[in-house]
């Protein structure tokens, strides 16, 4: 029996550059660079379509596939991308490939293919128009109607060294692209530690510019056109849906790889929205329903998530290299690959893709203490003890302490996970057990950098010794972390006790109810603190926490008369701040009450006192930032609100509202837009965040986008009036209010 070389049935793709010699003569270096880029594109896409590049010969490529459908789909995609890369180049300098595809039996020898099947593919390539594809009848029959292409019959053709004529078909690609006059729009909105909490403006800008370069270069490499818009938002249009989606996937991975190589405070993340439709680009920016829909998809996405409309999915081929999951009937998301895994979904949305570097001083989070047993009063005792320790440590300038509310958001999370998630090295955990008049408290301090318990202790005490116990635990934490006390801090962190047993019980119960943060629990907390004030009139604790409770009732909409409630909060705060051992919390409330009363100098003095007493307090810094913003000091406001956000990384949306407005008034418009967009992500029904966003967009010159946001404001509040909004503002400088109203009018909002 005669030995035969191994043979197989393959779809052979042969491609060559049209007029390569002429292009080389015009500019050899530039042509070679373009060729290298295009050959890289071939290699990447052949692999993506399950093919194999067998041979390069100068400007020619030979590849084989197991089936004709993959070969033709790959050729069409490559030609579309290559043709889009030629947009804007002079006709005589465009690099265009001719592609021929044949299906037949070939010899497979040492990774290369030979035979008539290969020769026919090469002859077909010579018949193709520059930028086009020709296929044999065998390919035409094998593909059938699987792809969205049109075949034009060129008839039978004689081919050199081929025994029989070959029927040839010219391919016209209509696959997966937008309809006539439509574009596929990619929108990416940025989120980064630097914008929310970073201190070095230059470092933040460099990180943002570097990340933007990654995404814009990838867009252009895949045939997209970056649209000229302000801020760090990126928008691009594509003539090919698949190219747009693949670009988003590649960008997400590339940005992730870049982040892995740089410090946490330099990392940048995007969220993505993709839709297809008619797009118009005018002087005021890109407009059209496709822009609105892409923006809505983007706003609803989590950082590092890609969301697609159903229209985009309908234009994708059945077989793609990524998997889709339905969010709703009209919205899909692209799943993350194994090497680019999504983050655990159990963390609060504020912590998603939030890279938190460790502070430059000892850092700690006090996780909620666990009560062992079923006694509701014991639960309140455990919570109150933890908050007591928190309120002592927050007065130390040499310690970085995570806010109690942020720590509460990770209740039940292991310390080894909670610490890094909140951006601190140490966590204090504890449990409380009560039996009759005795309590047993177990506490441990863990270094989460290596998950080692560096100190643990068990305390057995009588009820009534809680304040002394709080002092002991506080002192042990300070010693274990080697916190250096500034002048006067030693005396300031210890305070007088509540000697009345009933007052202590009510105080701890009120603390537990306060941090539940609901209308009902806050009303209960307020009543308990009012009783504390009655039973312990010589202590600032009752009056302080009554003021806090009423203020939150007013700001959260949990009272019928917010104006009257704020006035009452101020009155209680005035009672608290006169005590020598006032802990500064009442100052935070009173400073903002004075702001509302337009007593600006008093507001500044009182709010600054709060931070002096409580340098590590998120509310003290946040409330001072609000006063600074409205008193005409936005740069200082930015510093304090960023500090507040870092202390409480599970931050409330109103922190971001202060930051966005401060950035706007400081002329940092790009950051104002990015922060306001984050408000909308976290609180989709939020009007104030959109007001700040609309005014910032107007100042950036992006009028079309500002009007889109203005329409959203009216959809949420049809009675909204720019003039009435201005009347409610308490900016010290009337010119600020006038400009704000003018911005909102320009955004399409009625006076």
Secondary structure, 3 states (H helix, E strand, C coil): CCCCCCEEEEEEEEEEECCHHHHHHHCHHHHHHHHHHHHHHHHHHHHHCCCEEEEEECCEEEEEECCHHHHHHHHHHHHHHHHHHCCCCCHHHCCCEEEEEEEEEEEEECCEEECHHHHHHHHHHHHCCCCCEEEEHHHHHHHCCCCCEEEEEEEEECCCCCCCCEEEEEEEECCCECCCCEEEEEEEEEEEHHHHCCCCHHHHHHHHHHHHHHHHHHHHHCCCEECCCCCCCEEEEECEHHHHHHHHHHHHHHHHHHHHCCCHHHCEEEEEEEEEEECEEECCEEECHHHHHHHHHHHHCCCCCEEEEHHHHHCCCCCCCCCEEECCCCEEEECCCHHHCCCCCCCCHHHCCCCCCCCCCCEEEECCCEEECCCHHHHHHHHHHHHHHHHHHCCCCCCEECCHHHHHCCCCCCHHHHHHHHCCCEEEEEEEEEECCEEEEEEEEEECCCCEEEEEEEEEEECCCHHHHHHHHHHHHHHHCCCCCCCCHHHHHCCCCCCCHHHHHHHHHHHHHHCCCCHHHHHHHHHHHHHHHHHCCCCCHHHHHHHHHHHHHHHCCCCCCHHHHHHHHHHHHHHHHCCCCCCCHHHHHHHHHHHHCCCHHHHHHHHHHHHHHCCCCHHHHHHHHHHHHHCCCHHHHHHHHHHHHHHCCCCCHHHHHHHHHHHHHCCCHHHHHHHHHHHHHHCCCCHHHHHHHHHHHHHHCCHHHHHHHHHHHHHHCCCCCHHHHHHCCCCCCHHHHHHHHHHHHHCCCCC
